[in-house]
Amino acid sequence: MLLALPCGAATAAKAPDLASQLATMDKAATASLDSWVYTVEGLDVTAWLDTTPVIIKVPILNEKHEWQGDSRYYFKQGKLFAVQMPYGRYQFDGKGAMILWQDETGTQSELPGTAAWSTRQEWLKKRALQLQNAFAPSVYEQRLKKPGSDIQLQGMARVEYLCVGQLYALTRAEKLIHEAGALTAADNKLSGAAQARFATGWRPLAFTCTVDGADRVSHLTYQYTGPVKTAN
């Protein structure tokens, strides 16, 4: 005698929709991962890291620098998985192809193969890579942690070395200098004023930096305090 199976018992459970998956990732990251904050292209960006970024949150500002919401980039095993913005969400497969584009209501917004689809896919991938790279260890940190490193610094000298190295990475300055007494150091924190040299000239900035117990820069925010001064 054959018994009929309940409807759906012979099939795999339906995978949660994208919004539910992202909500689960948000909850897990905020509960178990430390958050880092870096200034990236003038925006104070927050990342939750498990060696590499799992979620990166980018504020959206209008022309008056008023907060309008956030963009959130989600990664699985170092690869872009999804992006959520106030006006839509996007999902990517393991090979980097965008496979879903929904508007803010969860409705399919665009079809694969269109020019708009291709343009949005490439822009999001480029932006995600830029954000990932911003939270990568600086050249200074890599040199410090290299086996047999020639960098033998301790205490606040070590903190300053790591902070300045990360500041170079984020600003992409050709050179950073500061006047004597311009920096304040205490409790693995460094802050103060510096001058950054670019191809167009020198520009003043102020920064705040924190180094964690694993010699990683967990917080580095900065803002320019004046215009570029061209060399005479």
Accessible surface in RSA format (square Angstrom, percent):
REM  Atomic radii and reference values for relative SASA: ProtOr
REM  Chains: A
REM  Algorithm: Lee & Richards
REM  Probe-radius: 1.40
REM  Slices: 20
REM RES _ NUM      All-atoms   Total-Side   Main-Chain    Non-polar    All polar
REM                ABS   REL    ABS   REL    ABS   REL    ABS   REL    ABS   REL
RES MET A   1   219.26 113.5 135.67  89.8  83.59 199.0 114.05  97.0 105.21 139.4
RES LEU A   2   176.41  98.2 153.15 109.6  23.26  58.5 154.11 108.2  22.31  60.0
RES LEU A   3   144.51  80.5 121.09  86.6  23.42  58.9 122.36  85.9  22.15  59.6
RES ALA A   4   102.42  94.2  64.51  99.6  37.91  86.2  74.46 104.9  27.96  74.1
RES LEU A   5   121.93  67.9  99.27  71.0  22.67  57.0  99.50  69.9  22.44  60.4
RES PRO A   6    99.21  72.3  84.40  76.9  14.80  53.8  96.75  79.9   2.45  15.2
RES CYS A   7   141.88 107.3 100.28 111.9  41.60  97.8  48.20 122.1  93.68 101.0
RES GLY A   8    45.63  56.3   0.00   N/A  45.63  56.3  26.05  71.5  19.58  43.9
RES ALA A   9    63.13  58.0  22.91  35.4  40.22  91.5  35.12  49.5  28.01  74.2
RES ALA A  10    82.31  75.7  42.92  66.2  39.39  89.6  52.92  74.5  29.39  77.9
RES THR A  11    98.16  69.8  78.88  80.0  19.28  46.0  74.57 100.2  23.60  35.7
RES ALA A  12    98.16  90.3  64.41  99.4  33.75  76.8  75.48 106.3  22.68  60.1
RES ALA A  13    99.41  91.4  65.56 101.2  33.85  77.0  76.38 107.6  23.03  61.0
RES LYS A  14   195.69  95.5 162.71  99.8  32.98  78.5 113.86 102.5  81.83  87.2
RES ALA A  15    72.81  66.9  57.65  89.0  15.16  34.5  62.49  88.0  10.32  27.3
RES PRO A  16    82.39  60.0  67.87  61.9  14.53  52.8  79.14  65.3   3.25  20.2
RES ASP A  17    90.29  63.2  76.05  75.7  14.24  33.7  43.21 101.7  47.08  46.9
RES LEU A  18     7.04   3.9   1.24   0.9   5.79  14.6   1.24   0.9   5.79  15.6
RES ALA A  19    39.34  36.2  32.83  50.7   6.50  14.8  33.39  47.0   5.95  15.8
RES SER A  20    52.30  44.2  45.40  60.6   6.90  15.9  22.34  47.6  29.95  42.0
RES GLN A  21    41.35  23.1  36.87  26.9   4.48  10.7  14.11  30.0  27.25  20.7
RES LEU A  22     0.89   0.5   0.89   0.6   0.00   0.0   0.89   0.6   0.00   0.0
RES ALA A  23    59.42  54.6  49.57  76.5   9.85  22.4  54.32  76.5   5.10  13.5
RES THR A  24    91.57  65.1  86.56  87.8   5.02  12.0  63.99  86.0  27.58  41.7
RES MET A  25    27.76  14.4  23.40  15.5   4.35  10.4  26.79  22.8   0.96   1.3
RES ASP A  26    29.98  21.0  29.76  29.6   0.22   0.5  17.03  40.1  12.95  12.9
RES LYS A  27   160.09  78.1 153.84  94.4   6.25  14.9 102.60  92.4  57.49  61.2
RES ALA A  28    56.50  51.9  47.50  73.3   9.00  20.5  56.11  79.0   0.39   1.0
RES ALA A  29     2.63   2.4   0.53   0.8   2.10   4.8   2.39   3.4   0.25   0.7
RES THR A  30    81.19  57.7  54.53  55.3  26.66  63.5  41.18  55.3  40.01  60.5
RES ALA A  31    88.42  81.3  44.31  68.4  44.11 100.3  54.88  77.3  33.54  88.8
RES SER A  32    88.63  74.9  52.48  70.0  36.14  83.3  50.08 106.6  38.54  54.0
RES LEU A  33    41.71  23.2  28.54  20.4  13.17  33.1  31.37  22.0  10.34  27.8
RES ASP A  34   112.28  78.7 104.63 104.1   7.65  18.1  23.05  54.3  89.23  89.0
RES SER A  35    61.24  51.8  38.56  51.5  22.68  52.2   4.46   9.5  56.78  79.5
RES TRP A  36    20.01   8.0  19.73   9.6   0.28   0.6  13.23   7.1   6.78  11.0
RES VAL A  37    35.88  23.6  35.88  32.5   0.00   0.0  35.88  31.2   0.00   0.0
RES TYR A  38     0.84   0.4   0.84   0.5   0.00   0.0   0.00   0.0   0.84   1.0
RES THR A  39     2.01   1.4   2.01   2.0   0.00   0.0   2.01   2.7   0.00   0.0
RES VAL A  40     7.84   5.2   6.80   6.2   1.04   2.5   7.84   6.8   0.00   0.0
RES GLU A  41    88.70  50.9  57.99  43.9  30.71  73.1  31.11  60.2  57.59  47.0
RES GLY A  42    58.87  72.6   0.00   N/A  58.87  72.6  32.62  89.5  26.25  58.8
RES LEU A  43    38.44  21.4  37.00  26.5   1.44   3.6  38.44  27.0   0.00   0.0
RES ASP A  44    76.89  53.9  64.84  64.5  12.05  28.5  19.89  46.8  57.00  56.8
RES VAL A  45     0.00   0.0   0.00   0.0   0.00   0.0   0.00   0.0   0.00   0.0
RES THR A  46    22.15  15.8  22.05  22.4   0.10   0.2   7.71  10.4  14.44  21.8
RES ALA A  47     0.00   0.0   0.00   0.0   0.00   0.0   0.00   0.0   0.00   0.0
RES TRP A  48    23.98   9.6  23.98  11.6   0.00   0.0  18.24   9.7   5.73   9.3
RES LEU A  49    16.49   9.2   5.93   4.2  10.56  26.5   5.93   4.2  10.56  28.4
RES ASP A  50    92.00  64.4  78.72  78.4  13.28  31.4   6.93  16.3  85.07  84.8
RES THR A  51   122.00  86.8  93.34  94.6  28.66  68.3  73.75  99.1  48.24  72.9
RES THR A  52    66.16  47.1  65.34  66.2   0.82   2.0  52.91  71.1  13.25  20.0
RES PRO A  53     9.71   7.1   7.69   7.0   2.02   7.3   7.69   6.3   2.02  12.5
RES VAL A  54    34.50  22.7  34.36  31.1   0.14   0.3  34.50  30.0   0.00   0.0
RES ILE A  55     0.37   0.2   0.37   0.3   0.00   0.0   0.37   0.3   0.00   0.0
RES ILE A  56     0.00   0.0   0.00   0.0   0.00   0.0   0.00   0.0   0.00   0.0
RES LYS A  57    57.97  28.3  57.73  35.4   0.24   0.6   9.80   8.8  48.17  51.3
RES VAL A  58     8.59   5.7   8.59   7.8   0.00   0.0   8.59   7.5   0.00   0.0
RES PRO A  59    22.97  16.7  21.49  19.6   1.48   5.4  21.49  17.7   1.48   9.2
RES ILE A  60    51.83  29.5  48.49  36.1   3.34   8.1  51.83  37.3   0.00   0.0
RES LEU A  61    61.42  34.2  33.76  24.2  27.66  69.5  33.76  23.7  27.66  74.4
RES ASN A  62    44.17  30.5  29.86  28.9  14.31  34.5  22.57  54.3  21.60  20.9
RES GLU A  63   167.35  96.1 134.82 102.0  32.53  77.5  77.40 149.7  89.95  73.4
RES LYS A  64   164.83  80.4 138.21  84.8  26.63  63.4  89.48  80.5  75.35  80.3
RES HIS A  65   139.57  76.3 119.57  83.1  20.00  51.2  77.75  80.1  61.82  71.9
RES GLU A  66    89.95  51.6  84.81  64.2   5.14  12.2  35.57  68.8  54.38  44.4
RES TRP A  67   161.10  64.7 138.75  67.2  22.35  52.5 133.94  71.4  27.17  44.1
RES GLN A  68    96.26  53.8  67.98  49.7  28.28  67.3  22.59  48.1  73.67  55.9
RES GLY A  69     9.05  11.2   0.00   N/A   9.05  11.2   9.05  24.8   0.00   0.0
RES ASP A  70    36.47  25.5  25.32  25.2  11.16  26.4   5.11  12.0  31.37  31.3
RES SER A  71     8.63   7.3   8.63  11.5   0.00   0.0   2.76   5.9   5.88   8.2
RES ARG A  72    45.05  18.9  45.05  23.0   0.00   0.0  16.24  22.2  28.80  17.5
RES TYR A  73     3.16   1.5   3.16   1.8   0.00   0.0   0.71   0.5   2.45   3.0
RES TYR A  74     0.00   0.0   0.00   0.0   0.00   0.0   0.00   0.0   0.00   0.0
RES PHE A  75     4.42   2.2   0.49   0.3   3.94  10.2   0.51   0.3   3.91  11.2
RES LYS A  76    95.69  46.7  88.03  54.0   7.65  18.2  58.64  52.8  37.05  39.5
RES GLN A  77   186.11 104.1 141.51 103.4  44.59 106.2  60.12 128.0 125.99  95.6
RES GLY A  78    31.29  38.6   0.00   N/A  31.29  38.6  14.59  40.0  16.71  37.4
RES LYS A  79   123.42  60.2 119.23  73.2   4.19  10.0  77.58  69.8  45.84  48.8
RES LEU A  80    24.00  13.4  13.86   9.9  10.14  25.5  13.86   9.7  10.14  27.3
RES PHE A  81    21.26  10.6  19.62  12.2   1.64   4.3  21.26  12.9   0.00   0.0
RES ALA A  82     0.00   0.0   0.00   0.0   0.00   0.0   0.00   0.0   0.00   0.0
RES VAL A  83     0.00   0.0   0.00   0.0   0.00   0.0   0.00   0.0   0.00   0.0
RES GLN A  84    46.64  26.1  46.14  33.7   0.50   1.2  11.66  24.8  34.98  26.5
RES MET A  85    14.85   7.7   6.21   4.1   8.64  20.6   7.51   6.4   7.34   9.7
RES PRO A  86    70.03  51.0  37.87  34.5  32.16 116.9  51.17  42.2  18.86 117.2
RES TYR A  87   118.53  55.3 109.79  62.5   8.74  22.8  83.40  62.7  35.14  43.3
RES GLY A  88     3.31   4.1   0.00   N/A   3.31   4.1   3.15   8.7   0.16   0.4
RES ARG A  89    40.90  17.2  40.90  20.8   0.00   0.0   0.76   1.0  40.14  24.3
RES TYR A  90     0.89   0.4   0.89   0.5   0.00   0.0   0.00   0.0   0.89   1.1
RES GLN A  91    32.08  17.9  32.08  23.4   0.00   0.0   0.00   0.0  32.08  24.3
RES PHE A  92     5.11   2.6   0.21   0.1   4.90  12.8   0.21   0.1   4.90  14.0
RES ASP A  93    48.57  34.0  41.22  41.0   7.35  17.4  26.32  61.9  22.25  22.2
RES GLY A  94    52.12  64.3   0.00   N/A  52.12  64.3  34.20  93.8  17.93  40.1
RES LYS A  95   198.83  97.0 162.17  99.5  36.66  87.3 113.72 102.4  85.11  90.7
RES GLY A  96    20.58  25.4   0.00   N/A  20.58  25.4  19.12  52.5   1.46   3.3
RES ALA A  97    41.96  38.6  39.85  61.5   2.11   4.8  41.74  58.8   0.22   0.6
RES MET A  98     7.96   4.1   0.00   0.0   7.96  18.9   0.00   0.0   7.96  10.5
RES ILE A  99    88.27  50.2  64.17  47.8  24.10  58.1  67.93  48.9  20.34  55.2
RES LEU A 100    37.42  20.8  37.42  26.8   0.00   0.0  37.42  26.3   0.00   0.0
RES TRP A 101    22.35   9.0  22.35  10.8   0.00   0.0  17.06   9.1   5.29   8.6
RES GLN A 102    30.10  16.8  30.10  22.0   0.00   0.0   0.24   0.5  29.86  22.6
RES ASP A 103    38.64  27.1  37.84  37.7   0.80   1.9  12.90  30.4  25.75  25.7
RES GLU A 104   110.81  63.6  84.28  63.8  26.53  63.2  36.69  71.0  74.12  60.5
RES THR A 105   106.32  75.6  67.05  68.0  39.27  93.6  72.88  97.9  33.44  50.5
RES GLY A 106    29.60  36.5   0.00   N/A  29.60  36.5  11.74  32.2  17.86  40.0
RES THR A 107    79.59  56.6  73.90  74.9   5.69  13.6  56.01  75.2  23.57  35.6
RES GLN A 108    77.35  43.3  54.77  40.0  22.57  53.7  40.31  85.8  37.04  28.1
RES SER A 109    52.71  44.5  23.19  30.9  29.52  68.0   5.85  12.4  46.86  65.7
RES GLU A 110    52.31  30.0  47.49  35.9   4.82  11.5   4.83   9.4  47.48  38.8
RES LEU A 111   119.43  66.5 119.03  85.2   0.40   1.0 119.03  83.6   0.40   1.1
RES PRO A 112    86.04  62.7  67.15  61.2  18.89  68.7  67.32  55.6  18.72 116.4
RES GLY A 113    79.56  98.1   0.00   N/A  79.56  98.1  42.73 117.3  36.83  82.5
RES THR A 114    48.70  34.6  40.80  41.4   7.90  18.8  48.07  64.6   0.63   1.0
RES ALA A 115    84.52  77.7  67.63 104.4  16.89  38.4  76.18 107.3   8.34  22.1
RES ALA A 116    47.34  43.5  34.95  53.9  12.39  28.2  43.35  61.0   3.99  10.6
RES TRP A 117    12.46   5.0  12.46   6.0   0.00   0.0   7.69   4.1   4.77   7.7
RES SER A 118    57.28  48.4  56.35  75.2   0.94   2.2  27.40  58.3  29.89  41.9
RES THR A 119    95.68  68.1  87.79  89.0   7.90  18.8  68.84  92.5  26.85  40.6
RES ARG A 120    73.30  30.8  72.05  36.7   1.25   3.0   7.24   9.9  66.06  40.0
RES GLN A 121    30.57  17.1  30.57  22.3   0.00   0.0   0.00   0.0  30.57  23.2
RES GLU A 122    87.75  50.4  84.25  63.7   3.50   8.3  46.61  90.2  41.15  33.6
RES TRP A 123   130.82  52.5 125.75  60.9   5.07  11.9 100.05  53.3  30.77  49.9
RES LEU A 124     0.00   0.0   0.00   0.0   0.00   0.0   0.00   0.0   0.00   0.0
RES LYS A 125    72.57  35.4  66.52  40.8   6.04  14.4  37.58  33.8  34.99  37.3
RES LYS A 126   159.26  77.7 151.59  93.0   7.67  18.3  99.46  89.5  59.80  63.7
RES ARG A 127    36.79  15.4  33.93  17.3   2.86   6.8  13.45  18.4  23.34  14.1
RES ALA A 128     2.51   2.3   2.51   3.9   0.00   0.0   2.51   3.5   0.00   0.0
RES LEU A 129   102.29  57.0 101.39  72.5   0.90   2.3 101.84  71.5   0.45   1.2
RES GLN A 130    63.46  35.5  55.53  40.6   7.94  18.9  32.80  69.8  30.66  23.3
RES LEU A 131     0.00   0.0   0.00   0.0   0.00   0.0   0.00   0.0   0.00   0.0
RES GLN A 132    34.70  19.4  30.99  22.6   3.71   8.8   8.19  17.4  26.51  20.1
RES ASN A 133    91.45  63.1  78.54  75.9  12.90  31.1  24.25  58.4  67.20  65.0
RES ALA A 134    14.97  13.8   4.37   6.7  10.59  24.1  13.76  19.4   1.21   3.2
RES PHE A 135     2.54   1.3   0.00   0.0   2.54   6.6   0.05   0.0   2.50   7.1
RES ALA A 136    43.78  40.3  36.12  55.7   7.66  17.4  41.03  57.8   2.75   7.3
RES PRO A 137    52.75  38.4  46.85  42.7   5.90  21.5  46.86  38.7   5.89  36.6
RES SER A 138     5.49   4.6   1.57   2.1   3.91   9.0   4.61   9.8   0.87   1.2
RES VAL A 139   115.77  76.2 112.58 101.9   3.19   7.7 112.82  98.0   2.95   8.0
RES TYR A 140    68.84  32.1  68.22  38.8   0.62   1.6  40.99  30.8  27.86  34.3
RES GLU A 141     4.74   2.7   4.74   3.6   0.00   0.0   1.49   2.9   3.24   2.6
RES GLN A 142   104.85  58.6  92.90  67.9  11.95  28.5  35.51  75.6  69.33  52.6
RES ARG A 143   115.67  48.6 111.01  56.6   4.66  11.1  35.86  49.0  79.81  48.4
RES LEU A 144    11.00   6.1   0.60   0.4  10.40  26.2   0.60   0.4  10.40  28.0
RES LYS A 145    91.96  44.9  63.60  39.0  28.36  67.5  58.97  53.1  32.99  35.1
RES LYS A 146   137.70  67.2 129.62  79.5   8.08  19.2  77.06  69.4  60.63  64.6
RES PRO A 147   128.46  93.6 102.57  93.5  25.89  94.1 114.24  94.3  14.22  88.4
RES GLY A 148    84.89 104.7   0.00   N/A  84.89 104.7  43.47 119.3  41.41  92.8
RES SER A 149    17.34  14.7   5.12   6.8  12.22  28.2   9.90  21.1   7.44  10.4
RES ASP A 150   102.19  71.6  70.37  70.0  31.81  75.2  48.38 113.9  53.81  53.7
RES ILE A 151    26.05  14.8  20.21  15.1   5.84  14.1  21.76  15.7   4.29  11.6
RES GLN A 152   136.05  76.1 109.17  79.8  26.87  64.0  52.93 112.7  83.11  63.0
RES LEU A 153    57.75  32.2  56.03  40.1   1.73   4.3  57.75  40.6   0.00   0.0
RES GLN A 154   132.37  74.0 120.10  87.8  12.27  29.2  60.23 128.2  72.14  54.7
RES GLY A 155    52.71  65.0   0.00   N/A  52.71  65.0  43.10 118.3   9.61  21.5
RES MET A 156    64.53  33.4  57.81  38.3   6.72  16.0  50.18  42.7  14.36  19.0
RES ALA A 157    53.10  48.8  39.61  61.1  13.49  30.7  46.11  64.9   6.99  18.5
RES ARG A 158    55.24  23.2  55.24  28.2   0.00   0.0  15.31  20.9  39.93  24.2
RES VAL A 159     6.62   4.4   6.55   5.9   0.06   0.2   6.62   5.7   0.00   0.0
RES GLU A 160    60.34  34.6  60.34  45.7   0.00   0.0  10.19  19.7  50.15  40.9
RES TYR A 161    35.06  16.4  28.38  16.1   6.67  17.4  32.76  24.6   2.30   2.8
RES LEU A 162     0.62   0.3   0.22   0.2   0.40   1.0   0.22   0.2   0.40   1.1
RES CYS A 163     0.00   0.0   0.00   0.0   0.00   0.0   0.00   0.0   0.00   0.0
RES VAL A 164    31.18  20.5  31.14  28.2   0.04   0.1  31.18  27.1   0.00   0.0
RES GLY A 165     1.50   1.8   0.00   N/A   1.50   1.8   0.00   0.0   1.50   3.4
RES GLN A 166     1.86   1.0   1.86   1.4   0.00   0.0   0.01   0.0   1.85   1.4
RES LEU A 167     2.22   1.2   2.22   1.6   0.00   0.0   2.22   1.6   0.00   0.0
RES TYR A 168    49.04  22.9  45.57  25.9   3.47   9.0  29.72  22.3  19.32  23.8
RES ALA A 169    52.20  48.0  25.27  39.0  26.93  61.3  37.76  53.2  14.44  38.2
RES LEU A 170    13.76   7.7   3.64   2.6  10.12  25.4   5.62   3.9   8.14  21.9
RES THR A 171    10.96   7.8   0.00   0.0  10.96  26.1   1.40   1.9   9.56  14.5
RES ARG A 172   163.71  68.7 139.61  71.2  24.10  57.4  68.16  93.2  95.55  57.9
RES ALA A 173    11.26  10.4   0.00   0.0  11.26  25.6   0.01   0.0  11.24  29.8
RES GLU A 174   100.12  57.5  68.58  51.9  31.54  75.1  39.77  76.9  60.35  49.3
RES LYS A 175    88.30  43.1  88.29  54.2   0.01   0.0  37.96  34.2  50.35  53.6
RES LEU A 176    22.60  12.6   5.76   4.1  16.83  42.3   5.76   4.0  16.83  45.3
RES ILE A 177    76.02  43.3  70.83  52.8   5.19  12.5  75.73  54.5   0.29   0.8
RES HIS A 178    82.04  44.8  54.70  38.0  27.33  69.9  47.87  49.3  34.17  39.8
RES GLU A 179   142.36  81.7 134.58 101.8   7.78  18.5  54.38 105.2  87.98  71.8
RES ALA A 180   108.33  99.6  69.10 106.6  39.23  89.2  77.85 109.6  30.48  80.7
RES GLY A 181    80.72  99.5   0.00   N/A  80.72  99.5  39.15 107.4  41.57  93.1
RES ALA A 182    32.79  30.1  11.95  18.4  20.84  47.4  23.27  32.8   9.52  25.2
RES LEU A 183    33.51  18.7  11.04   7.9  22.47  56.5  11.04   7.8  22.47  60.5
RES THR A 184    92.92  66.1  87.42  88.6   5.50  13.1  57.62  77.4  35.30  53.4
RES ALA A 185    46.86  43.1  19.31  29.8  27.55  62.7  19.34  27.2  27.52  72.9
RES ALA A 186    55.57  51.1  47.22  72.9   8.35  19.0  52.73  74.3   2.84   7.5
RES ASP A 187   130.12  91.1 102.35 101.9  27.77  65.7  36.62  86.2  93.50  93.2
RES ASN A 188    70.59  48.7  69.34  67.0   1.25   3.0   5.11  12.3  65.48  63.3
RES LYS A 189   112.06  54.7 111.61  68.5   0.45   1.1  54.50  49.1  57.56  61.3
RES LEU A 190     2.54   1.4   2.15   1.5   0.39   1.0   2.48   1.7   0.06   0.2
RES SER A 191    37.39  31.6  37.32  49.8   0.07   0.2  14.64  31.2  22.75  31.9
RES GLY A 192    21.61  26.6   0.00   N/A  21.61  26.6  19.63  53.9   1.98   4.4
RES ALA A 193    53.67  49.3  51.88  80.1   1.78   4.1  52.07  73.3   1.60   4.2
RES ALA A 194     9.65   8.9   4.83   7.4   4.83  11.0   7.77  10.9   1.89   5.0
RES GLN A 195    60.96  34.1  60.96  44.6   0.00   0.0  24.11  51.3  36.85  27.9
RES ALA A 196     0.00   0.0   0.00   0.0   0.00   0.0   0.00   0.0   0.00   0.0
RES ARG A 197    88.72  37.3  88.72  45.2   0.00   0.0  17.51  23.9  71.21  43.2
RES PHE A 198    44.81  22.4  40.35  25.0   4.46  11.6  40.89  24.8   3.92  11.2
RES ALA A 199    96.94  89.1  56.29  86.9  40.65  92.5  62.30  87.7  34.64  91.8
RES THR A 200    91.78  65.3  78.85  79.9  12.93  30.8  79.50 106.8  12.28  18.6
RES GLY A 201     7.26   9.0   0.00   N/A   7.26   9.0   6.89  18.9   0.38   0.8
RES TRP A 202    67.35  27.0  67.20  32.5   0.15   0.3  46.10  24.6  21.24  34.5
RES ARG A 203    76.85  32.3  76.85  39.2   0.00   0.0   2.34   3.2  74.51  45.2
RES PRO A 204    22.61  16.5  22.61  20.6   0.00   0.0  22.61  18.7   0.00   0.0
RES LEU A 205     0.88   0.5   0.00   0.0   0.88   2.2   0.00   0.0   0.88   2.4
RES ALA A 206    27.66  25.4  27.66  42.7   0.00   0.0  27.66  38.9   0.00   0.0
RES PHE A 207     6.83   3.4   2.42   1.5   4.41  11.5   3.68   2.2   3.16   9.0
RES THR A 208    62.18  44.2  61.91  62.8   0.27   0.6  34.13  45.8  28.04  42.4
RES CYS A 209     0.00   0.0   0.00   0.0   0.00   0.0   0.00   0.0   0.00   0.0
RES THR A 210    31.68  22.5  31.68  32.1   0.00   0.0  24.59  33.0   7.09  10.7
RES VAL A 211     5.41   3.6   2.93   2.6   2.48   6.0   2.93   2.5   2.48   6.7
RES ASP A 212    48.04  33.7  37.82  37.6  10.22  24.2  31.11  73.2  16.93  16.9
RES GLY A 213    84.28 103.9   0.00   N/A  84.28 103.9  41.25 113.2  43.03  96.4
RES ALA A 214    67.11  61.7  49.40  76.2  17.71  40.3  60.56  85.3   6.55  17.3
RES ASP A 215    32.00  22.4  32.00  31.8   0.00   0.0   0.91   2.1  31.09  31.0
RES ARG A 216    33.27  14.0  33.27  17.0   0.00   0.0  12.27  16.8  21.00  12.7
RES VAL A 217     1.38   0.9   1.29   1.2   0.09   0.2   1.29   1.1   0.09   0.3
RES SER A 218    21.99  18.6  20.08  26.8   1.90   4.4  10.92  23.3  11.06  15.5
RES HIS A 219    56.96  31.1  56.96  39.6   0.00   0.0  38.24  39.4  18.71  21.8
RES LEU A 220     0.00   0.0   0.00   0.0   0.00   0.0   0.00   0.0   0.00   0.0
RES THR A 221    22.04  15.7  20.92  21.2   1.11   2.7   8.46  11.4  13.57  20.5
RES TYR A 222    16.41   7.7   9.86   5.6   6.55  17.0   2.68   2.0  13.73  16.9
RES GLN A 223   104.38  58.4  99.70  72.9   4.68  11.1  53.52 113.9  50.86  38.6
RES TYR A 224    68.66  32.1  42.52  24.2  26.14  68.0  35.65  26.8  33.01  40.7
RES THR A 225    87.65  62.3  48.03  48.7  39.62  94.4  49.00  65.8  38.66  58.4
RES GLY A 226    18.39  22.7   0.00   N/A  18.39  22.7  16.39  45.0   1.99   4.5
RES PRO A 227    98.53  71.8  93.02  84.8   5.50  20.0  97.76  80.7   0.76   4.7
RES VAL A 228    55.91  36.8  34.63  31.4  21.28  51.3  34.63  30.1  21.28  57.7
RES LYS A 229   131.56  64.2 124.97  76.7   6.59  15.7  76.79  69.1  54.77  58.3
RES THR A 230   100.25  71.3  83.17  84.3  17.08  40.7  52.32  70.3  47.93  72.5
RES ALA A 231    89.71  82.5  56.23  86.8  33.48  76.2  65.17  91.8  24.54  65.0
RES ASN A 232   199.52 137.6 125.18 121.0  74.34 179.0  68.58 165.1 130.93 126.6
END  Absolute sums over single chains surface
CHAIN  1 A    13842.5      10803.3       3039.2       8081.4       5761.0
END  Absolute sums over all chains
TOTAL         13842.5      10803.3       3039.2       8081.4       5761.0
